């Protein structure tokens, strides 16, 4: 439900928690949307391991307004008719000066387990913060499933609560170095 998305993040080995102004912040860290200046929208598709029927797709949009930036993210991971995980999220990001942004995102997660195993859904909240203490150096923190939500339905399984923190340094327009750590609180 919280896999990194977007070409920029995927090109950096999934590090996206500290990428400012990135549209795919709706998936990686919604605080990144606080630095978006103009309307953006995009689509993403990945065919995992070139396995037919195993794919991940997404749509994202960011709309800057006077009070802050609103974001929409829709993603789906599927393996033919055996498994499907969908997430729809609405986010709001706000900057506090030119160097600090915070955001909250509310998601609806829906999972279907094959034809005979049923389905489950849950509301999930996430939170992110991003800062640029000095020029070209940014830090980000993101917590997915802040509410410790459980999938309802037949499974009643805990969704993972994942915390990510990282940094990025932009040496030039063509070179950025990122570092990121991730912790699932159940593992």
GROMACS elastic network, one bead per residue, 0.5 to 0.9 nm:
[ bonds ]
;  ai    aj funct       b0    kb
    1    27     6  0.88679   500
    1    75     6  0.81765   500
    1    76     6  0.83926   500
    1    77     6  0.82054   500
    1    85     6  0.69611   500
    1    86     6  0.73461   500
    1    87     6  0.65995   500
    1   109     6  0.75929   500
    1   159     6  0.87888   500
    1   160     6  0.88586   500
    2     5     6  0.87941   500
    2    27     6  0.65416   500
    2    28     6  0.74515   500
    2    87     6  0.89348   500
    2   144     6  0.71972   500
    2   162     6  0.83026   500
    3    14     6  0.81343   500
    3    27     6  0.73423   500
    3    28     6  0.76232   500
    4     9     6  0.66301   500
    4    10     6  0.68455   500
    4    13     6  0.89815   500
    4    14     6  0.53735   500
    4    15     6  0.74379   500
    4    16     6  0.69226   500
    4    17     6  0.89172   500
    4    24     6  0.84074   500
    4    27     6  0.63793   500
    4    28     6  0.55246   500
    5     8     6  0.81953   500
    5     9     6  0.62530   500
    5    10     6  0.62727   500
    5    14     6  0.74201   500
    5    16     6  0.82607   500
    5    24     6  0.63966   500
    5    25     6  0.86516   500
    5    27     6  0.63940   500
    5    28     6  0.68719   500
    5    44     6  0.73905   500
    5    45     6  0.88982   500
    5    46     6  0.89829   500
    5    57     6  0.89206   500
    5    58     6  0.80256   500
    6     9     6  0.55258   500
    6    10     6  0.60437   500
    6    11     6  0.84289   500
    6    14     6  0.88883   500
    6    16     6  0.87926   500
    6    22     6  0.88874   500
    6    23     6  0.82571   500
    6    24     6  0.56791   500
    6    25     6  0.88957   500
    6    27     6  0.85908   500
    6    28     6  0.87934   500
    6    42     6  0.88218   500
    6    43     6  0.83194   500
    6    44     6  0.62654   500
    6    45     6  0.86802   500
    6    58     6  0.88106   500
    7    10     6  0.50968   500
    7    11     6  0.58279   500
    7    12     6  0.85556   500
    7    24     6  0.88938   500
    7    44     6  0.78484   500
    8    11     6  0.51640   500
    8    12     6  0.64815   500
    8    14     6  0.85082   500
    8    15     6  0.87379   500
    8    16     6  0.77895   500
    8    19     6  0.88209   500
    8    22     6  0.84681   500
    8    24     6  0.86778   500
    9    12     6  0.50979   500
    9    13     6  0.66755   500
    9    15     6  0.53868   500
    9    17     6  0.86165   500
    9    19     6  0.81034   500
    9    24     6  0.81673   500
    9    28     6  0.81540   500
   10    13     6  0.52225   500
   10    15     6  0.72121   500
   10    16     6  0.80782   500
   11    14     6  0.70431   500
   11    15     6  0.84238   500
   12    15     6  0.54747   500
   12    16     6  0.76279   500
   12   176     6  0.89472   500
   12   177     6  0.83886   500
   12   178     6  0.73497   500
   13    16     6  0.87564   500
   14    17     6  0.88819   500
   14    28     6  0.87726   500
   14   180     6  0.88143   500
   15    18     6  0.76791   500
   15    19     6  0.82715   500
   15    28     6  0.82841   500
   15   166     6  0.77847   500
   15   167     6  0.89028   500
   15   168     6  0.89291   500
   15   178     6  0.65923   500
   15   179     6  0.69177   500
   15   180     6  0.59690   500
   15   181     6  0.87503   500
   16    19     6  0.54288   500
   16    20     6  0.88898   500
   16    22     6  0.84869   500
   16    24     6  0.82885   500
   16    25     6  0.75447   500
   16    27     6  0.89436   500
   16    28     6  0.55087   500
   16    29     6  0.71703   500
   16   140     6  0.87715   500
   16   166     6  0.82336   500
   16   168     6  0.88850   500
   16   178     6  0.83066   500
   16   180     6  0.81573   500
   17    20     6  0.85805   500
   17    25     6  0.76136   500
   17    28     6  0.55225   500
   17    29     6  0.51689   500
   17    30     6  0.87178   500
   17    31     6  0.87437   500
   17    32     6  0.79154   500
   17   128     6  0.86028   500
   17   130     6  0.82165   500
   17   139     6  0.78014   500
   17   140     6  0.53167   500
   17   141     6  0.65539   500
   17   142     6  0.67465   500
   17   164     6  0.70015   500
   17   165     6  0.66085   500
   17   166     6  0.60540   500
   17   167     6  0.75735   500
   17   168     6  0.87914   500
   17   180     6  0.74169   500
   18    28     6  0.87322   500
   18    29     6  0.76179   500
   18    31     6  0.89589   500
   18    32     6  0.73825   500
   18   130     6  0.66194   500
   18   131     6  0.82966   500
   18   138     6  0.58864   500
   18   139     6  0.51113   500
   18   141     6  0.76249   500
   18   165     6  0.79043   500
   18   166     6  0.58917   500
   18   167     6  0.53080   500
   18   168     6  0.57946   500
   18   178     6  0.78715   500
   18   179     6  0.87879   500
   18   180     6  0.83878   500
   19    22     6  0.59766   500
   19    25     6  0.78933   500
   19    28     6  0.88119   500
   19    29     6  0.83954   500
   19    32     6  0.64461   500
   19   130     6  0.86779   500
   19   138     6  0.74396   500
   19   139     6  0.83147   500
   19   140     6  0.79278   500
   19   167     6  0.82414   500
   19   168     6  0.68725   500
   19   178     6  0.87829   500
   20    23     6  0.89505   500
   20    25     6  0.83128   500
   20    31     6  0.81234   500
   20    33     6  0.74173   500
   20    34     6  0.81563   500
   20    35     6  0.61781   500
   20    36     6  0.80546   500
   20   130     6  0.76798   500
   20   131     6  0.87362   500
   20   132     6  0.87487   500
   20   138     6  0.74839   500
   20   140     6  0.88865   500
   21    24     6  0.88019   500
   21    25     6  0.77785   500
   21    31     6  0.86353   500
   21    32     6  0.50308   500
   21    33     6  0.54585   500
   21    34     6  0.68366   500
   21    37     6  0.78419   500
   22    25     6  0.55299   500
   22    26     6  0.86613   500
   22    28     6  0.89833   500
   22    29     6  0.89802   500
   22    32     6  0.57808   500
   22    33     6  0.64177   500
   22    35     6  0.79817   500
   22    36     6  0.71455   500
   23    26     6  0.67499   500
   23    27     6  0.87811   500
   23    30     6  0.88056   500
   23    32     6  0.75329   500
   23    33     6  0.63875   500
   23    36     6  0.74745   500
   23    40     6  0.66996   500
   23    41     6  0.72450   500
   23    42     6  0.77013   500
   23    60     6  0.68415   500
   23    61     6  0.68386   500
   23    62     6  0.64841   500
   23    71     6  0.84423   500
   24    27     6  0.55353   500
   24    28     6  0.61886   500
   24    29     6  0.78540   500
   24    30     6  0.80916   500
   24    32     6  0.82338   500
   24    33     6  0.82674   500
   24    42     6  0.84084   500
   24    59     6  0.89617   500
   24    60     6  0.66170   500
   24    61     6  0.84292   500
   24    73     6  0.82402   500
   25    31     6  0.68338   500
   25    32     6  0.52057   500
   25    33     6  0.59606   500
   25    60     6  0.88651   500
   25    71     6  0.86945   500
   26    29     6  0.61623   500
   26    31     6  0.83690   500
   26    32     6  0.80828   500
   26    33     6  0.73879   500
   26    60     6  0.68718   500
   26    61     6  0.81982   500
   26    62     6  0.83918   500
   26    71     6  0.63930   500
   26    72     6  0.67396   500
   26    73     6  0.55788   500
   26    74     6  0.88711   500
   26    89     6  0.75221   500
   26    90     6  0.80856   500
   26    91     6  0.70426   500
   26   105     6  0.79722   500
   27    30     6  0.69062   500
   27    60     6  0.85040   500
   27    73     6  0.69443   500
   27    74     6  0.89065   500
   27    75     6  0.86114   500
   27    89     6  0.86688   500
   28    32     6  0.83807   500
   28   142     6  0.78336   500
   29    32     6  0.59146   500
   29    33     6  0.80982   500
   29   103     6  0.82918   500
   29   126     6  0.88046   500
   29   127     6  0.77759   500
   29   128     6  0.56449   500
   29   129     6  0.77731   500
   29   130     6  0.83532   500
   29   140     6  0.76038   500
   29   141     6  0.74958   500
   29   142     6  0.56226   500
   29   143     6  0.83951   500
   29   164     6  0.89280   500
   30    33     6  0.56379   500
   30    34     6  0.78102   500
   30    71     6  0.79184   500
   30    91     6  0.66813   500
   30    92     6  0.76303   500
   30    93     6  0.66341   500
   30   102     6  0.77958   500
   30   103     6  0.56031   500
   30   104     6  0.68911   500
   30   105     6  0.68965   500
   30   126     6  0.83621   500
   30   127     6  0.72192   500
   30   128     6  0.58288   500
   30   129     6  0.80155   500
   30   142     6  0.79816   500
   31    34     6  0.55853   500
   31    35     6  0.80126   500
   31    92     6  0.82969   500
   31    93     6  0.55749   500
   31    94     6  0.75644   500
   31    95     6  0.84382   500
   31   100     6  0.88237   500
   31   101     6  0.55127   500
   31   104     6  0.77287   500
   31   127     6  0.78224   500
   31   128     6  0.50538   500
   31   129     6  0.52513   500
   31   130     6  0.57357   500
   31   140     6  0.79963   500
   31   141     6  0.86617   500
   31   142     6  0.82381   500
   32    35     6  0.59674   500
   32    36     6  0.74603   500
   32    93     6  0.77622   500
   32   101     6  0.72459   500
   32   102     6  0.82032   500
   32   103     6  0.82537   500
   32   128     6  0.82525   500
   32   129     6  0.80397   500
   32   130     6  0.66566   500
   32   140     6  0.84171   500
   33    36     6  0.52107   500
   33    37     6  0.88199   500
   33    62     6  0.69374   500
   33    63     6  0.88689   500
   33    64     6  0.85119   500
   33    68     6  0.89453   500
   33    69     6  0.62906   500
   33    70     6  0.78213   500
   33    71     6  0.72490   500
   33    91     6  0.87609   500
   33    92     6  0.80838   500
   33    93     6  0.58920   500
   33    94     6  0.81015   500
   33   101     6  0.82758   500
   33   102     6  0.89474   500
   33   103     6  0.80418   500
   34    37     6  0.83016   500
   34    64     6  0.81597   500
   34    68     6  0.67661   500
   34    69     6  0.57768   500
   34    70     6  0.87041   500
   34    92     6  0.81648   500
   34    94     6  0.50913   500
   34    95     6  0.54147   500
   34   100     6  0.84508   500
   34   101     6  0.55562   500
   34   102     6  0.71646   500
   34   103     6  0.75472   500
   34   130     6  0.87680   500
   35    69     6  0.83067   500
   35    93     6  0.85755   500
   35    94     6  0.83821   500
   35    95     6  0.72019   500
   35    98     6  0.84133   500
   35    99     6  0.89229   500
   35   100     6  0.89305   500
   35   101     6  0.74365   500
   36    39     6  0.76721   500
   36    40     6  0.81035   500
   36    62     6  0.74377   500
   36    63     6  0.81319   500
   36    64     6  0.67670   500
   36    69     6  0.73105   500
   37    40     6  0.88799   500
   37    63     6  0.85851   500
   37    64     6  0.63708   500
   37    69     6  0.87009   500
   38    62     6  0.80280   500
   38    63     6  0.69932   500
   38    64     6  0.62096   500
   39    61     6  0.74783   500
   39    62     6  0.56587   500
   39    64     6  0.63137   500
   40    60     6  0.81164   500
   40    61     6  0.55470   500
   40    62     6  0.52583   500
   40    63     6  0.68860   500
   41    59     6  0.74862   500
   41    60     6  0.55081   500
   41    62     6  0.64227   500
   41    63     6  0.88249   500
   42    58     6  0.83458   500
   42    59     6  0.58011   500
   42    60     6  0.53830   500
   42    61     6  0.65143   500
   43    57     6  0.75363   500
   43    58     6  0.56768   500
   43    60     6  0.64535   500
   44    56     6  0.79739   500
   44    57     6  0.54086   500
   44    58     6  0.50196   500
   44    59     6  0.63535   500
   44    60     6  0.84705   500
   44    75     6  0.88705   500
   45    55     6  0.72199   500
   45    56     6  0.56752   500
   45    58     6  0.65131   500
   46    50     6  0.89511   500
   46    54     6  0.87685   500
   46    55     6  0.56693   500
   46    56     6  0.51665   500
   46    57     6  0.63652   500
   47    50     6  0.54569   500
   47    51     6  0.69016   500
   47    52     6  0.77673   500
   47    53     6  0.81046   500
   47    54     6  0.61703   500
   47    56     6  0.64968   500
   47    57     6  0.86937   500
   48    51     6  0.62025   500
   48    52     6  0.86334   500
   48    54     6  0.59327   500
   48    55     6  0.56709   500
   48    56     6  0.74407   500
   49    52     6  0.88023   500
   49    54     6  0.80622   500
   50    53     6  0.88397   500
   50    54     6  0.77090   500
   50    55     6  0.86347   500
   51    54     6  0.55127   500
   51    55     6  0.80148   500
   52    55     6  0.79304   500
   52    79     6  0.84175   500
   52    80     6  0.81665   500
   53    78     6  0.71808   500
   53    79     6  0.53112   500
   53    81     6  0.85893   500
   54    77     6  0.75973   500
   54    78     6  0.57183   500
   54    80     6  0.65576   500
   55    76     6  0.81604   500
   55    77     6  0.58685   500
   55    78     6  0.57066   500
   55    79     6  0.67933   500
   55    80     6  0.87277   500
   56    75     6  0.73600   500
   56    76     6  0.56510   500
   56    78     6  0.65570   500
   57    74     6  0.84088   500
   57    75     6  0.56924   500
   57    76     6  0.53763   500
   57    77     6  0.66094   500
   57    78     6  0.88475   500
   58    73     6  0.72357   500
   58    74     6  0.54237   500
   58    76     6  0.62708   500
   58    77     6  0.88140   500
   59    72     6  0.80173   500
   59    73     6  0.58123   500
   59    74     6  0.51887   500
   59    75     6  0.64429   500
   60    71     6  0.73531   500
   60    72     6  0.55912   500
   60    74     6  0.64466   500
   60    75     6  0.85284   500
   61    70     6  0.83123   500
   61    71     6  0.56070   500
   61    72     6  0.51971   500
   61    73     6  0.66446   500
   62    69     6  0.66072   500
   62    70     6  0.57288   500
   62    72     6  0.65189   500
   62    73     6  0.88718   500
   63    68     6  0.86016   500
   63    69     6  0.55120   500
   63    70     6  0.51937   500
   63    71     6  0.63046   500
   63    72     6  0.87418   500
   64    67     6  0.83023   500
   64    68     6  0.60262   500
   64    70     6  0.63136   500
   64    71     6  0.86113   500
   65    68     6  0.52991   500
   65    69     6  0.56814   500
   65    70     6  0.74828   500
   66    69     6  0.80215   500
   67    94     6  0.72007   500
   68    92     6  0.67432   500
   68    93     6  0.56846   500
   68    95     6  0.71582   500
   69    91     6  0.80640   500
   69    92     6  0.56708   500
   69    93     6  0.51167   500
   69    94     6  0.63832   500
   69    95     6  0.88852   500
   70    90     6  0.72888   500
   70    91     6  0.56101   500
   70    93     6  0.65018   500
   71    89     6  0.79367   500
   71    90     6  0.56702   500
   71    92     6  0.62609   500
   71    93     6  0.79513   500
   71   105     6  0.84945   500
   72    88     6  0.75285   500
   72    89     6  0.57465   500
   72    91     6  0.64099   500
   73    87     6  0.77316   500
   73    88     6  0.57356   500
   73    89     6  0.50687   500
   73    90     6  0.66122   500
   73    91     6  0.82825   500
   73   107     6  0.88386   500
   74    86     6  0.74999   500
   74    87     6  0.57094   500
   74    89     6  0.64376   500
   75    85     6  0.82087   500
   75    86     6  0.56539   500
   75    87     6  0.52519   500
   75    88     6  0.66092   500
   75    89     6  0.88346   500
   76    84     6  0.70329   500
   76    85     6  0.56555   500
   76    87     6  0.65009   500
   76    88     6  0.89569   500
   77    83     6  0.80853   500
   77    84     6  0.56688   500
   77    85     6  0.51946   500
   77    86     6  0.65008   500
   78    81     6  0.76880   500
   78    82     6  0.77833   500
   78    83     6  0.55613   500
   78    85     6  0.64145   500
   78    86     6  0.85009   500
   79    82     6  0.56627   500
   79    83     6  0.52419   500
   79    84     6  0.64909   500
   80    83     6  0.68691   500
   80    84     6  0.80325   500
   80   114     6  0.89891   500
   81    84     6  0.75521   500
   81   112     6  0.89018   500
   81   113     6  0.83310   500
   81   114     6  0.57776   500
   81   115     6  0.70741   500
   82   112     6  0.80526   500
   82   113     6  0.60945   500
   82   115     6  0.70757   500
   83   111     6  0.75210   500
   83   112     6  0.57262   500
   83   114     6  0.54453   500
   83   115     6  0.88379   500
   84   110     6  0.81095   500
   84   111     6  0.56075   500
   84   112     6  0.51379   500
   84   113     6  0.67219   500
   84   114     6  0.80676   500
   85   109     6  0.73081   500
   85   110     6  0.58572   500
   85   112     6  0.65629   500
   85   113     6  0.87595   500
   86   108     6  0.81779   500
   86   109     6  0.57434   500
   86   110     6  0.51355   500
   86   111     6  0.62880   500
   86   112     6  0.87443   500
   87   107     6  0.64768   500
   87   108     6  0.57029   500
   87   110     6  0.64049   500
   87   111     6  0.87931   500
   88   106     6  0.83971   500
   88   107     6  0.54088   500
   88   108     6  0.53064   500
   88   109     6  0.66527   500
   88   110     6  0.87313   500
   89   105     6  0.63958   500
   89   106     6  0.55038   500
   89   108     6  0.63959   500
   89   109     6  0.85720   500
   89   124     6  0.88855   500
   89   125     6  0.89824   500
   90   104     6  0.85996   500
   90   105     6  0.55691   500
   90   106     6  0.55043   500
   90   107     6  0.64451   500
   91   103     6  0.69385   500
   91   104     6  0.57016   500
   91   106     6  0.63355   500
   91   107     6  0.85170   500
   91   126     6  0.89861   500
   92   102     6  0.85598   500
   92   103     6  0.55416   500
   92   104     6  0.57259   500
   92   105     6  0.64382   500
   93   101     6  0.68171   500
   93   102     6  0.56802   500
   93   104     6  0.66662   500
   93   105     6  0.85389   500
   93   128     6  0.87791   500
   94   100     6  0.85387   500
   94   101     6  0.55699   500
   94   102     6  0.56682   500
   94   103     6  0.62998   500
   95    98     6  0.68432   500
   95    99     6  0.75545   500
   95   100     6  0.55822   500
   95   102     6  0.64765   500
   95   103     6  0.87393   500
   96    99     6  0.71856   500
   96   100     6  0.52485   500
   96   101     6  0.58652   500
   96   102     6  0.79109   500
   97   100     6  0.60485   500
   97   101     6  0.80274   500
   98   101     6  0.83120   500
   98   132     6  0.84514   500
   99   130     6  0.81051   500
   99   131     6  0.54449   500
   99   133     6  0.66677   500
   99   134     6  0.85122   500
   99   138     6  0.88128   500
  100   129     6  0.75374   500
  100   130     6  0.58225   500
  100   132     6  0.65887   500
  100   133     6  0.83875   500
  101   128     6  0.82777   500
  101   129     6  0.57440   500
  101   130     6  0.51999   500
  101   131     6  0.64123   500
  102   127     6  0.76556   500
  102   128     6  0.56837   500
  102   130     6  0.63819   500
  102   131     6  0.88007   500
  103   126     6  0.83965   500
  103   127     6  0.57555   500
  103   128     6  0.52569   500
  103   129     6  0.64908   500
  103   130     6  0.88879   500
  104   125     6  0.72879   500
  104   126     6  0.58359   500
  104   128     6  0.65504   500
  105   124     6  0.83769   500
  105   125     6  0.57272   500
  105   126     6  0.51744   500
  105   127     6  0.63081   500
  105   128     6  0.85499   500
  106   123     6  0.71882   500
  106   124     6  0.59463   500
  106   126     6  0.65507   500
  106   127     6  0.89979   500
  107   122     6  0.82444   500
  107   123     6  0.56772   500
  107   124     6  0.50311   500
  107   125     6  0.61066   500
  107   126     6  0.80056   500
  108   121     6  0.71374   500
  108   122     6  0.58810   500
  108   124     6  0.62515   500
  108   125     6  0.88729   500
  109   120     6  0.82902   500
  109   121     6  0.53201   500
  109   122     6  0.53110   500
  109   123     6  0.62804   500
  109   124     6  0.70918   500
  109   151     6  0.82306   500
  110   119     6  0.73529   500
  110   120     6  0.58386   500
  110   122     6  0.67368   500
  110   151     6  0.82805   500
  111   118     6  0.86567   500
  111   119     6  0.54599   500
  111   120     6  0.52871   500
  111   121     6  0.61228   500
  111   151     6  0.83162   500
  112   115     6  0.80530   500
  112   117     6  0.77438   500
  112   118     6  0.61112   500
  112   120     6  0.65648   500
  112   121     6  0.87831   500
  113   116     6  0.74312   500
  113   117     6  0.52491   500
  113   118     6  0.57108   500
  113   119     6  0.58890   500
  113   120     6  0.85320   500
  114   117     6  0.56802   500
  114   118     6  0.70659   500
  114   119     6  0.84552   500
  115   118     6  0.68811   500
  117   154     6  0.80454   500
  118   153     6  0.77117   500
  118   154     6  0.66530   500
  118   155     6  0.85826   500
  119   152     6  0.84369   500
  119   153     6  0.63690   500
  119   154     6  0.69832   500
  119   155     6  0.80614   500
  120   151     6  0.55962   500
  120   152     6  0.51310   500
  120   154     6  0.67155   500
  120   155     6  0.69125   500
  120   156     6  0.80539   500
  121   150     6  0.83267   500
  121   151     6  0.52772   500
  121   152     6  0.55954   500
  121   153     6  0.70311   500
  122   149     6  0.66898   500
  122   150     6  0.64743   500
  122   151     6  0.52022   500
  122   152     6  0.62710   500
  122   159     6  0.88094   500
  123   145     6  0.89589   500
  123   147     6  0.87228   500
  123   149     6  0.68815   500
  123   150     6  0.85349   500
  123   151     6  0.85615   500
  124   144     6  0.78937   500
  124   145     6  0.53832   500
  124   146     6  0.73694   500
  124   147     6  0.64014   500
  124   148     6  0.77533   500
  124   149     6  0.60055   500
  124   150     6  0.87073   500
  124   159     6  0.87170   500
  125   143     6  0.86844   500
  125   144     6  0.67378   500
  125   145     6  0.52687   500
  125   146     6  0.55427   500
  125   147     6  0.59209   500
  125   148     6  0.86041   500
  125   149     6  0.84033   500
  126   142     6  0.74127   500
  126   143     6  0.55420   500
  126   145     6  0.54370   500
  126   146     6  0.54284   500
  126   147     6  0.78909   500
  127   141     6  0.83097   500
  127   142     6  0.57938   500
  127   143     6  0.53482   500
  127   144     6  0.67571   500
  127   145     6  0.85037   500
  127   146     6  0.71606   500
  128   140     6  0.72548   500
  128   141     6  0.55368   500
  128   143     6  0.63546   500
  128   144     6  0.86693   500
  129   139     6  0.83059   500
  129   140     6  0.56482   500
  129   141     6  0.52972   500
  129   142     6  0.65805   500
  130   138     6  0.70708   500
  130   139     6  0.56358   500
  130   141     6  0.64866   500
  130   142     6  0.86728   500
  131   134     6  0.89784   500
  131   137     6  0.84955   500
  131   138     6  0.55576   500
  131   139     6  0.53475   500
  131   140     6  0.64875   500
  132   135     6  0.66702   500
  132   136     6  0.72354   500
  132   137     6  0.56478   500
  132   139     6  0.64004   500
  132   140     6  0.89352   500
  133   136     6  0.87412   500
  133   137     6  0.67461   500
  133   138     6  0.67777   500
  133   139     6  0.81609   500
  134   137     6  0.56303   500
  134   138     6  0.76210   500
  135   138     6  0.80863   500
  135   169     6  0.89280   500
  135   170     6  0.87660   500
  136   168     6  0.79071   500
  136   169     6  0.55969   500
  136   170     6  0.50356   500
  136   171     6  0.72471   500
  136   172     6  0.87353   500
  137   167     6  0.72493   500
  137   168     6  0.58006   500
  137   170     6  0.65744   500
  138   166     6  0.84759   500
  138   167     6  0.55560   500
  138   168     6  0.53319   500
  138   169     6  0.65607   500
  138   170     6  0.86675   500
  139   165     6  0.75227   500
  139   166     6  0.57241   500
  139   168     6  0.65151   500
  140   164     6  0.80421   500
  140   165     6  0.56507   500
  140   166     6  0.54972   500
  140   167     6  0.62853   500
  140   168     6  0.86945   500
  141   163     6  0.74301   500
  141   164     6  0.57202   500
  141   166     6  0.67221   500
  142   162     6  0.81228   500
  142   163     6  0.57783   500
  142   164     6  0.51799   500
  142   165     6  0.64529   500
  143   146     6  0.60880   500
  143   161     6  0.71671   500
  143   162     6  0.57761   500
  143   164     6  0.64341   500
  143   165     6  0.88546   500
  144   147     6  0.85302   500
  144   148     6  0.88997   500
  144   160     6  0.78273   500
  144   161     6  0.55543   500
  144   162     6  0.51923   500
  144   163     6  0.64413   500
  144   164     6  0.85021   500
  145   148     6  0.53725   500
  145   149     6  0.64523   500
  145   159     6  0.71776   500
  145   160     6  0.67778   500
  145   162     6  0.69551   500
  145   163     6  0.89887   500
  146   149     6  0.79503   500
  146   161     6  0.65712   500
  146   162     6  0.84235   500
  147   161     6  0.83440   500
  148   158     6  0.71561   500
  148   159     6  0.69297   500
  148   160     6  0.75923   500
  148   161     6  0.63288   500
  149   152     6  0.89925   500
  149   157     6  0.88285   500
  149   158     6  0.63297   500
  149   159     6  0.60417   500
  149   160     6  0.84493   500
  149   161     6  0.85740   500
  150   155     6  0.87728   500
  150   156     6  0.58547   500
  150   157     6  0.53821   500
  150   159     6  0.54196   500
  150   160     6  0.88148   500
  151   154     6  0.84821   500
  151   155     6  0.65033   500
  151   156     6  0.50401   500
  151   157     6  0.52578   500
  151   158     6  0.61923   500
  151   159     6  0.64944   500
  152   155     6  0.62911   500
  152   157     6  0.73334   500
  153   156     6  0.62704   500
  154   157     6  0.87861   500
  155   158     6  0.88965   500
  158   161     6  0.85780   500
  160   184     6  0.65048   500
  160   185     6  0.75570   500
  160   186     6  0.72664   500
  161   183     6  0.84038   500
  161   184     6  0.57464   500
  161   185     6  0.59675   500
  161   186     6  0.75502   500
  162   182     6  0.69128   500
  162   183     6  0.56367   500
  162   185     6  0.63771   500
  162   186     6  0.87638   500
  163   181     6  0.83509   500
  163   182     6  0.57268   500
  163   183     6  0.52418   500
  163   184     6  0.64041   500
  163   185     6  0.76653   500
  164   180     6  0.70302   500
  164   181     6  0.56773   500
  164   183     6  0.64127   500
  164   184     6  0.87780   500
  165   179     6  0.85393   500
  165   180     6  0.57001   500
  165   181     6  0.55172   500
  165   182     6  0.66424   500
  165   183     6  0.89586   500
  166   178     6  0.72705   500
  166   179     6  0.53823   500
  166   181     6  0.61580   500
  166   182     6  0.86826   500
  167   177     6  0.83439   500
  167   178     6  0.56702   500
  167   179     6  0.54130   500
  167   180     6  0.64561   500
  168   176     6  0.67513   500
  168   177     6  0.55763   500
  168   179     6  0.64813   500
  168   180     6  0.86555   500
  169   175     6  0.86163   500
  169   176     6  0.56154   500
  169   177     6  0.52986   500
  169   178     6  0.64785   500
  170   173     6  0.71954   500
  170   174     6  0.83588   500
  170   175     6  0.61743   500
  170   177     6  0.65126   500
  170   178     6  0.87071   500
  171   174     6  0.77950   500
  171   175     6  0.54832   500
  171   176     6  0.57852   500
  171   177     6  0.77295   500
  172   175     6  0.51666   500
  172   176     6  0.69582   500
  173   176     6  0.77055   500
  183   186     6  0.85266   500
  183   187     6  0.74666   500
  184   187     6  0.54575   500
